[in-house]
Structure formats: C-alpha cells, structure tokens
Amino acid sequence: MSDLVRPMLPVAGPVPGGPGWAFEFSWDGNRCLASAQPGRMCLFSGTHRSITAAYPELEAFTGRRRMLLDGKIVALDSCGRPSLARLQRRMNVQRPTSLVLRRAPVTYYVFDLLSLDGQPTVELPYQRRRELLAELELAGGPVVAPPCFLDTDGQAVLDTAAQHGLHGVIAKRVDSPYQPGRSRSWVQTTLRQTQEVIIGGWVPERRRAAAMGALLVGVPTEEGLRYVGQVGTGFSEASRQELRDRLAELAAPASPFADEVAPEPGRVVHWVAPRLLGEVSYREWTAHGRLGHPTWRGLRPAKHVAAVRAPVVLCARDGGPETEDQRLVAELDRAVAQVRAELRTLRDQISPHFLHNTISTIVALVSTDPSRARDLLIVFAEFARYSLRCATETTLDEELENVERYLTLQRARFGERLQVQLHVTPGALSVTLPFLTLQQLVDNAVRRGIECRQLGGTVTLSARLDGPDCLITVKDDGPGKEDADLLATLRRIDDQLHDSFGEGYRLVLDLVPGTGTTISLRVPTAVRPGR
C-alpha cells in the first residue's frame, strides 16, 4: 500500500469553455483505487481501507502489467447506466453471496493511471496518462476505461449526459498532473432536474424540536397525494423559520398522503393541510418512486396546488433486477399503448407525420433511456389533452404553451438542428385566434424548413400589436418551396380567419426559394360586436 495516494477531487462549477479541456462523463458509483498485477487486483477506499473482498468479480481481473488505477465501482441498470440504487445492494456487504453477485453485478470504470510497472505517472499531463491508459486496452470484462472527449464542446458532452440520464460531466485540464486533494484542474458539472411538489408534513431538527428539519412532500395522482420523499437541504435559516410559521397555521390531525408514510424511528411527524406548493431540484427518481438527493428551491406562491403535474414514475416491485426491469418496460409499454390509442382522434387535427415520428422516438427510448421516454410521454399527454379539446377558438397564450410542448417533442428528434426564436409582445397574449392555428403553422415551418436540411435551421415566431390588430408571423430559413399540402393547410386556416373575423383578416404567404418561408396573419385585439 505504500504506493497509494490520496485521490484527486474536482471542484463544482459550470462547464468550462475554451481550449485545453478534456471531458468525461460523471459516473454514479463508489470511488476507489485499484492496485493491479497479473492475476490479481486489490481495491482500496479513499481512506486506503481494503474493500477487495466485497467485490470478488473484480479481484480476479487478469491485467498483464503492474499498475495503480483510479476509478469508480458501478452497477449498471437495464439500460446500461450506472445506478446508485442498485450499487447500494453491494455496499457494506463484506462477503456477497452468489445471489447478490448475480442480482447486482459491478464493473470497475477506470479514468486515471497513477503508476505503471512500478513507475509513477502522477506528474505526467492528464492527456498523456489517458494515452497510456488506452494502450492497456481495458475494453471488456469487469474492468473498463470509459471514453474521454478531447477537442470537444463541453456543453455538447453535458447535453449528451442529460439525454442518457447520466449524473453529469467532469472537465479536466489536459496539461494537469494528478494532484491529490481538491483541484481546480478538474471541474464537475452535475445535472439536476426540478419538480413541483405539495407539502404534506414536516419533521423537526434532531437537536431543536421546535425548528423545521425536513419537509414531507408529494405529487397529486388520481388516487390522491402520493408521497415522494423528504427534503432536508437547500433552506436558509430565514426560510426554515418562514416555513415553520406558515406550516403551523396549516396543522392537520392526520396524514394527507394517499399512501402510507413510515417516519424515521424517534422522529415526530407534523401533518399539514396540502395547500403549499414548492419546487425541488433532484438528481433522479429512485426505483421506488422517491426523489433522489432532493434540494429545496422555494415556495411557488403564484401557482395553485391544482397546477402541479405529477411525473410518470416507474416504481419497482420487491425482487431482483429482472422483476424491476420487466415492470419498468411494462409500465412504459402501457403508457405508449395509451398514446397510440389517441392517435386516431388526433390525426384529423395534427400532422400524422409528426405523430408517427414522435411515437417512434418515444418507443425507441423505452429500452435505451426510459427516464427520457417517461418525460416525453408526459409532454405528449399534455399536448394531446390540449389538442383534443372541443374548441373552435383559443388565446395566443394557450396556443403558445402547446407550441412549446410540440417543440419539446421535436427537439427530442432533431436536437441542436432545431433552433427557435420567440418574440411576443406581452399585450398580445390575450388575443383570440382559431384553435390550433399557430400549431399548424409552426409544424409547417419545422417539417418544411428544418427537417429537409441536413444542418437544420431556425424557426422564428413573433406576435406584436399593430393598431387595432395583432400581427403574428411564423418564419423559417428552409428551401422556401411550395407544395400542395402546404397550400391546402393555408387555405383551411385562411377560411377560419375569414369566418371568425371577417373579410379583412387573411393569411399572407411569402415564399423565397433558397431563403425560407414567411407566413403572416392578423387577428383583431378585441372580438367585434356581432361576431
């Protein structure tokens, strides 16, 4: 153990820009050093405690050379992503049984080389250490070297991590040596999501019974308020006191949650009426439908609790990973089937091309990225709910909300190829226009202006007041070509404008081959008497 060193640690921060950085994905796992030689590998924690016996499948690694490695022990879920929940089945298990080994196998992800054949490498630049690591050809078996990305935009790597449900990204200076302890040569950017929640109770601090220690929160479902966990971080002393005072006014005799909440032993739970809405950030949803590593962001007094959207959380039953995987895929399959059933009704109002591609994208993600598939299903459900309304008119504000859902679904397919610019005067949001008018125009701009271009393009949507009217314009920078389907759609919208607002309200089409398409329409800021 004499050659062991303290591990190098990153600082937290945004993704750095500029040259001289390499990027790696951040893996959820157990950080450790590994001393390897032909036929055997010994594992040590950050405090140099031996943990080899806990991971016998790694001990048998047959490296061809002597080396000291730095990396993380990870347990992969059914989609090939590191799962901290699955790894916890192995942590603190000193002598795992064959059943535990089978249900939660682990892999050692190596990201640095500290010595090779007895020669220290810590003074070498990071890039050279990675080159030596690559020469070891750790590409299979229980020990692997995941990729690093040189000469790459760090934001693109972070976006990729988000798409695949990973923990985040670590940026590393290519010319930096390995420096034990925390160093600014490594910068970790962690991905976190947000969720609106309803407060259903609180527990006091352990040392101060009168002070609020953690909130018990939930999300609404058809069966009632479902408990999703405790939030005990992210509070300032002032916000804790404010919440304590407001929650005292909402004290209730019983739990507002539809499911059973088991309090920690020795901690009293104070139930409250579910009237306060707040927001938390979190890293992931656990296999049991709880918020993973939640942090309080604050109350949202401008919104009513009825506005909270419950996420689609795929919960696991008790049992092995096979049971969890089957349940996860089965629940997504049922959700996809429900979406498919709605398509027949939507096809009369929304482009079948868009519907087909959206469903294909979600179905493809069910097996590769179920978390992303879940999020898109939520958006699609809201999109469908709006589009199926029995309405002939809507407001620009409501139409823009649905257009944003549409664009979220399209971005899942096109990624950075689809850029959007929005310029809307606040005073225009209340104007009335025919139902789904804006949706159809934006869909046309994406399909005919962006989809056909390899490098993608930009859709620009603007709305401004112009005298007694509101001028709405949808523009793309595509090929600017005319076709029969486009003209049929525009004629239908033009007829709706004429029928709703009179002869003076028509649609204007401006096609410029090779430059793009601009479609403009006017609607009155107030509906005229008699109409």
C-alpha positions in Angstrom: 0.0 0.0 0.0 3.0 2.3 0.1 2.4 3.5 -3.5 -1.2 4.6 -2.8 -2.0 8.3 -2.9 -5.0 10.4 -1.9 -7.5 10.6 -4.8 -7.7 13.9 -6.8 -11.1 15.6 -6.4 -13.0 18.1 -8.6 -14.5 21.4 -7.7 -18.1 22.1 -8.6 -18.9 24.6 -11.3 -20.3 25.2 -14.8 -18.8 23.5 -17.8 -15.6 25.4 -18.7 -15.1 26.8 -22.2 -12.1 27.4 -24.3 -9.2 25.2 -25.3 -7.2 22.9 -23.1 -10.0 20.8 -21.6 -11.0 17.2 -21.9 -14.4 15.9 -20.8 -15.6 12.7 -19.2 -19.0 11.6 -18.1 -19.5 11.6 -14.3 -20.5 8.1 -13.1 -22.6 7.4 -10.1 -20.5 4.9 -8.1 -18.1 4.1 -5.4 -14.7 5.9 -5.8 -11.7 3.7 -5.1 -8.1 3.0 -6.1 -7.0 -0.4 -7.6 -3.6 -1.9 -7.3 -3.4 -4.5 -10.2 -0.9 -7.1 -11.3 -1.2 -10.2 -13.5 -3.9 -12.4 -12.0 -5.0 -10.2 -9.1 -6.4 -6.8 -8.2 -6.7 -5.2 -4.8 -9.2 -2.4 -4.1 -8.9 0.4 -1.6 -11.3 3.1 -0.5 -10.3 6.8 -0.4 -9.0 6.2 3.2 -6.9 3.2 2.0 -9.2 0.6 3.6 -9.2 -2.7 1.7 -12.6 -3.4 0.1 -11.4 -6.2 -2.2 -13.4 -9.0 -0.5 -16.7 -7.1 -1.2 -16.1 -7.3 -5.0 -14.7 -10.7 -5.8 -15.6 -10.4 -9.5 -13.1 -7.5 -9.7 -10.4 -9.3 -7.7 -10.0 -11.8 -10.5 -9.0 -9.2 -13.1 -6.1 -10.5 -15.2 -4.2 -7.4 -16.1 -0.9 -8.1 -18.0 1.1 -5.3 -16.2 1.5 -3.8 -12.7 -0.5 -0.6 -12.3 -2.2 1.7 -9.9 -5.6 2.8 -11.2 -8.2 5.4 -10.1 -11.8 4.8 -10.9 -15.3 4.0 -9.7 -17.1 0.8 -9.0 -20.5 1.0 -10.7 -23.6 -1.2 -11.0 -25.5 -0.8 -14.3 -29.2 -0.8 -14.7 -31.1 -2.5 -17.6 -30.3 0.4 -19.9 -26.5 0.3 -19.3 -26.5 3.3 -17.0 -24.8 3.4 -13.6 -27.4 3.0 -10.9 -26.6 4.1 -7.3 -29.7 2.4 -6.1 -28.5 -1.0 -7.5 -24.9 -0.4 -6.2 -26.3 0.1 -2.7 -27.2 -3.6 -2.6 -23.4 -4.3 -2.7 -22.1 -1.5 -0.5 -21.2 -2.6 3.1 -21.8 -6.3 2.1 -18.4 -7.8 3.1 -18.9 -11.3 1.7 -21.6 -11.2 -1.0 -23.5 -14.4 -1.8 -23.8 -15.8 -5.3 -27.4 -14.5 -5.3 -26.2 -10.9 -4.6 -23.4 -11.2 -7.2 -26.0 -12.3 -9.8 -28.6 -9.7 -9.0 -26.2 -6.7 -8.7 -23.0 -7.3 -10.7 -20.5 -4.5 -10.8 -17.9 -3.1 -13.1 -14.8 -1.0 -12.4 -14.7 2.2 -14.5 -11.1 3.4 -14.8 -10.4 7.0 -15.6 -6.8 7.6 -14.5 -3.5 5.8 -14.3 -1.2 6.7 -11.3 1.6 4.2 -11.9 2.7 1.7 -14.5 5.2 -1.2 -14.0 6.4 0.5 -10.8 7.0 3.9 -12.3 4.8 6.8 -11.0 2.8 8.6 -13.7 1.1 11.3 -11.5 3.5 14.0 -12.8 2.6 13.3 -16.4 -0.1 15.5 -18.1 -3.6 14.2 -18.0 -3.7 13.7 -21.7 -0.5 11.5 -21.6 -2.0 9.5 -18.7 -5.1 8.8 -20.8 -3.0 7.7 -23.7 -1.2 5.2 -21.6 -4.5 4.0 -20.2 -5.8 3.5 -23.7 -2.7 1.4 -24.5 -3.8 -1.0 -21.8 -6.9 -1.9 -23.9 -9.3 -2.1 -20.9 -12.3 -2.5 -23.2 -14.2 -5.5 -21.8 -14.7 -7.7 -18.8 -15.1 -6.4 -15.2 -12.6 -3.5 -15.7 -13.1 -0.9 -18.5 -11.9 2.5 -19.4 -14.8 4.7 -20.5 -14.2 7.4 -23.1 -12.9 10.9 -22.7 -13.5 13.6 -25.2 -10.8 15.9 -26.4 -11.2 19.0 -28.7 -15.0 18.8 -27.9 -17.5 21.4 -26.8 -18.2 20.6 -23.2 -21.8 21.7 -23.4 -22.4 19.1 -26.1 -21.0 16.4 -23.8 -23.2 17.7 -20.9 -26.3 17.6 -23.2 -25.4 14.0 -24.2 -25.2 13.1 -20.5 -28.6 14.6 -19.9 -30.1 12.7 -22.9 -28.9 9.4 -21.5 -29.8 10.1 -17.8 -26.2 10.3 -16.6 -25.0 12.2 -13.5 -23.1 14.9 -15.3 -19.7 15.8 -16.7 -16.2 16.3 -15.3 -13.9 18.6 -17.2 -10.1 18.0 -16.8 -7.2 20.2 -17.9 -5.2 18.2 -20.5 -1.9 19.5 -19.2 -2.6 19.0 -15.5 -0.7 16.4 -13.3 -2.5 14.2 -10.8 -2.8 16.4 -7.7 -4.1 14.6 -4.5 -7.0 16.5 -2.9 -9.4 19.0 -4.4 -8.1 20.8 -7.5 -9.5 23.5 -9.9 -7.9 21.5 -12.7 -11.0 19.2 -12.5 -14.4 20.8 -12.7 -17.6 18.7 -12.1 -20.9 19.9 -13.5 -23.9 17.9 -12.1 -27.2 17.6 -13.9 -30.3 18.2 -11.8 -34.0 18.3 -12.7 -36.8 20.1 -11.0 -40.2 19.1 -9.8 -43.1 21.0 -8.2 -44.3 19.3 -5.0 -47.0 19.8 -2.4 -46.0 19.9 1.3 -47.9 17.4 3.4 -45.9 17.4 6.6 -42.6 18.2 8.3 -40.3 16.7 10.8 -38.2 18.8 13.4 -34.5 19.0 13.6 -32.9 16.3 15.8 -31.4 18.8 18.2 -34.1 21.5 18.1 -37.6 20.1 18.3 -39.2 23.5 17.5 -37.2 24.0 14.3 -38.3 22.6 10.9 -35.7 20.0 9.8 -37.2 18.4 6.7 -40.4 18.6 4.6 -42.5 15.7 3.6 -43.7 16.3 0.0 -45.9 14.6 -2.6 -47.4 14.9 -6.0 -51.1 14.6 -7.0 -52.4 11.4 -8.6 -55.8 10.1 -9.4 -55.6 8.1 -6.1 -54.7 11.2 -4.1 -51.5 12.9 -2.9 -48.6 10.4 -3.4 -45.6 10.7 -1.1 -42.3 11.2 -2.9 -39.9 11.8 -0.1 -38.3 14.1 2.5 -36.4 17.3 1.6 -34.0 18.5 4.2 -31.4 20.6 2.4 -31.5 23.9 0.5 -33.0 26.0 3.3 -31.6 29.2 4.7 -32.2 29.8 8.4 -34.8 32.5 7.4 -36.6 30.2 5.0 -36.8 27.5 7.7 -38.4 29.9 10.1 -40.8 31.2 7.5 -41.9 27.7 6.5 -42.2 26.7 10.2 -44.6 29.7 10.8 -46.7 29.0 7.7 -46.9 25.3 8.3 -48.1 25.9 11.9 -51.2 27.6 10.5 -51.9 24.5 8.4 -51.6 21.9 11.1 -53.7 18.8 10.5 -54.6 15.8 12.7 -53.8 13.1 10.0 -51.6 12.4 7.0 -52.8 13.9 3.7 -50.9 11.3 1.7 -52.9 8.5 0.0 -50.0 6.0 0.6 -48.5 5.1 4.0 -45.6 7.2 5.2 -43.3 5.5 7.6 -41.5 8.1 9.8 -37.9 7.6 11.0 -37.8 6.0 14.4 -37.8 8.6 17.1 -38.9 11.5 14.9 -42.3 13.0 15.3 -44.2 13.9 12.0 -46.3 17.1 12.0 -49.0 16.7 9.3 -50.3 19.8 7.5 -53.1 20.5 5.0 -51.7 20.2 1.5 -52.0 23.8 0.4 -48.5 25.0 0.0 -46.7 24.4 -3.4 -43.0 24.4 -3.7 -40.2 23.3 -6.1 -37.3 21.0 -5.5 -34.3 20.0 -7.6 -33.2 16.4 -7.7 -30.8 14.0 -9.3 -33.1 11.1 -10.2 -36.2 9.2 -9.3 -35.3 6.1 -7.4 -36.6 2.6 -8.3 -39.2 3.0 -5.5 -40.6 6.3 -6.8 -38.8 8.6 -4.4 -36.9 11.8 -5.2 -33.2 11.1 -5.2 -31.0 13.7 -3.5 -33.7 16.5 -3.4 -32.9 20.1 -2.6 -35.4 22.7 -1.7 -35.7 25.6 -4.2 -38.5 27.6 -2.6 -42.2 28.2 -2.4 -44.2 29.0 -5.6 -47.0 31.2 -4.2 -48.1 32.4 -7.7 -49.3 28.9 -8.5 -52.2 26.8 -7.1 -51.6 23.3 -5.9 -54.0 22.1 -8.6 -51.5 23.1 -11.2 -48.9 20.6 -10.1 -48.2 18.0 -12.7 -47.4 14.5 -11.4 -44.5 12.9 -13.2 -44.6 9.4 -14.6 -42.5 7.5 -12.0 -41.7 3.9 -12.8 -41.7 2.1 -9.5 -40.1 -1.3 -8.9 -41.6 -4.2 -7.0 -39.6 -6.1 -4.5 -37.4 -8.7 -6.0 -34.4 -9.0 -8.3 -33.4 -6.8 -11.2 -35.3 -8.9 -13.6 -38.5 -8.0 -11.9 -37.6 -4.3 -11.8 -36.7 -4.3 -15.5 -39.8 -6.1 -16.6 -42.0 -3.8 -14.6 -40.3 -0.7 -15.9 -40.7 -1.7 -19.5 -44.2 -3.0 -19.0 -45.3 0.4 -17.5 -43.8 2.3 -20.4 -45.4 -0.1 -22.9 -48.8 0.5 -21.3 -48.2 4.3 -21.5 -47.2 4.0 -25.1 -50.2 1.9 -25.9 -52.5 4.6 -24.4 -50.7 7.2 -26.5 -51.2 5.1 -29.7 -54.9 4.9 -28.9 -55.2 8.7 -29.0 -53.6 9.0 -32.4 -56.7 8.1 -34.4 -58.5 11.1 -33.0 -55.5 13.5 -33.3 -54.8 12.6 -37.0 -57.7 14.8 -38.1 -56.2 17.8 -36.5 -52.4 17.3 -36.2 -49.9 16.2 -38.8 -49.7 12.4 -39.0 -46.1 12.8 -39.9 -45.3 14.5 -36.6 -47.4 12.0 -34.6 -45.7 9.0 -36.2 -42.2 10.3 -35.6 -42.9 11.3 -32.0 -44.2 7.9 -31.1 -41.3 6.2 -32.9 -38.9 8.4 -30.9 -40.6 7.5 -27.6 -40.8 3.8 -28.4 -37.1 3.8 -29.3 -36.2 5.4 -25.9 -38.3 2.9 -23.9 -35.5 0.4 -23.9 -32.5 2.7 -24.1 -33.5 5.6 -22.0 -36.7 5.0 -20.0 -36.3 8.2 -18.0 -36.3 10.3 -21.1 -39.2 8.3 -22.6 -41.2 8.9 -19.4 -40.6 12.7 -19.6 -41.6 12.8 -23.3 -44.7 10.8 -22.6 -45.8 13.4 -20.0 -45.3 16.2 -22.6 -47.1 14.2 -25.2 -50.1 13.6 -22.9 -50.4 17.3 -22.2 -50.1 18.1 -25.9 -52.8 15.5 -26.7 -55.1 16.8 -23.9 -54.9 20.3 -25.3 -55.3 19.2 -29.0 -58.4 17.1 -28.2 -60.3 19.9 -26.7 -63.7 20.6 -28.2 -62.9 24.2 -29.1 -63.0 26.5 -32.1 -61.1 29.4 -30.6 -58.3 29.9 -28.1 -56.0 32.6 -26.9 -52.5 33.2 -28.2 -51.2 32.5 -24.7 -52.7 29.0 -24.6 -51.6 28.3 -28.1 -48.0 29.2 -27.3 -48.0 26.9 -24.4 -49.0 24.0 -26.6 -46.5 25.0 -29.3 -43.8 24.8 -26.6 -44.9 21.2 -25.9 -44.7 20.5 -29.6 -41.2 21.9 -29.9 -40.1 19.9 -26.9 -41.2 16.7 -28.7 -39.5 17.8 -31.9 -36.2 18.7 -30.1 -36.1 15.1 -28.9 -35.8 14.1 -32.5 -33.8 16.9 -34.1 -31.6 18.1 -31.1 -29.5 21.1 -31.9 -30.7 21.1 -35.6 -33.8 22.8 -34.4 -33.4 26.4 -33.2 -36.3 28.6 -32.1 -36.6 32.3 -31.7 -39.6 33.8 -29.9 -40.6 37.5 -30.0 -44.0 38.1 -28.4 -45.3 41.3 -27.0 -47.0 40.6 -23.6 -50.0 42.6 -24.6 -50.7 40.2 -27.5 -51.1 37.1 -25.3 -54.8 37.7 -24.7 -55.9 37.9 -28.3 -58.2 35.3 -29.7 -57.4 33.1 -32.8 -58.8 29.9 -34.3 -57.9 26.8 -32.4 -54.6 25.1 -33.4 -53.8 27.8 -36.0 -50.4 28.6 -34.6 -49.6 24.9 -34.0 -50.2 24.1 -37.7 -48.0 27.0 -38.9 -45.1 26.0 -36.6 -45.4 22.4 -37.7 -45.2 23.5 -41.3 -42.1 25.6 -40.5 -40.3 22.6 -38.8 -41.2 20.0 -41.4 -40.6 22.0 -44.5 -38.0 24.4 -43.2 -35.9 22.3 -40.8 -36.4 18.6 -41.4 -35.3 18.7 -45.0 -32.0 20.5 -44.2 -29.0 18.4 -43.0 -27.8 21.2 -40.7 -31.2 22.1 -39.6 -32.3 25.7 -39.2 -34.3 28.3 -37.2 -38.0 28.9 -36.7 -38.9 32.4 -35.7 -42.3 33.2 -34.2 -43.3 36.8 -33.5 -46.5 38.5 -32.3 -46.9 42.2 -31.9 -49.7 44.7 -31.6 -50.3 46.8 -34.8 -53.1 49.3 -34.3 -56.4 47.6 -33.6 -54.9 44.2 -34.7 -52.3 41.7 -33.6 -49.7 40.7 -36.3 -48.5 37.1 -36.0 -45.6 35.8 -38.1 -44.0 32.4 -38.4 -40.8 32.2 -40.4 -38.3 29.5 -41.3 -35.0 29.6 -43.2 -35.6 26.5 -45.2 -35.8 26.0 -49.0 -38.9 28.1 -49.5 -40.7 25.7 -51.8 -44.4 25.5 -52.4 -46.3 22.2 -52.3 -50.0 21.0 -52.4 -50.2 20.0 -48.8 -48.9 23.4 -47.6 -51.4 25.3 -49.8 -54.2 23.1 -48.5 -53.3 23.8 -44.9 -53.0 27.5 -45.5 -56.4 27.7 -47.4 -58.1 26.0 -44.4 -56.5 28.5 -41.9 -57.4 31.4 -44.2 -61.0 30.3 -44.3 -61.1 30.0 -40.5 -59.7 33.6 -40.2 -62.3 34.9 -42.7 -65.2 33.1 -40.9 -64.1 34.2 -37.4 -63.1 37.8 -38.0 -64.4 39.0 -41.4 -63.1 39.8 -44.9 -60.2 42.0 -43.8 -58.4 39.2 -41.9 -56.5 36.9 -44.2 -53.3 34.9 -44.3 -50.3 36.1 -46.3 -47.7 33.7 -47.7 -44.2 34.8 -48.7 -42.0 32.1 -50.3 -38.4 33.0 -51.2 -36.7 30.0 -52.9 -33.4 29.1 -51.2 -34.1 31.6 -48.3 -37.2 30.5 -46.5 -40.9 30.8 -45.9 -42.8 33.6 -44.0 -46.5 33.2 -43.1 -48.3 36.2 -41.6 -51.8 36.6 -40.3 -53.8 39.3 -38.5 -56.4 38.9 -35.8 -58.3 41.7 -34.0 -57.2 42.5 -30.5 -60.9 42.5 -29.5 -63.7 40.5 -31.0 -66.0 42.7 -32.9 -69.7 43.0 -31.9 -71.9 40.7 -33.8 -69.2 38.0 -34.3 
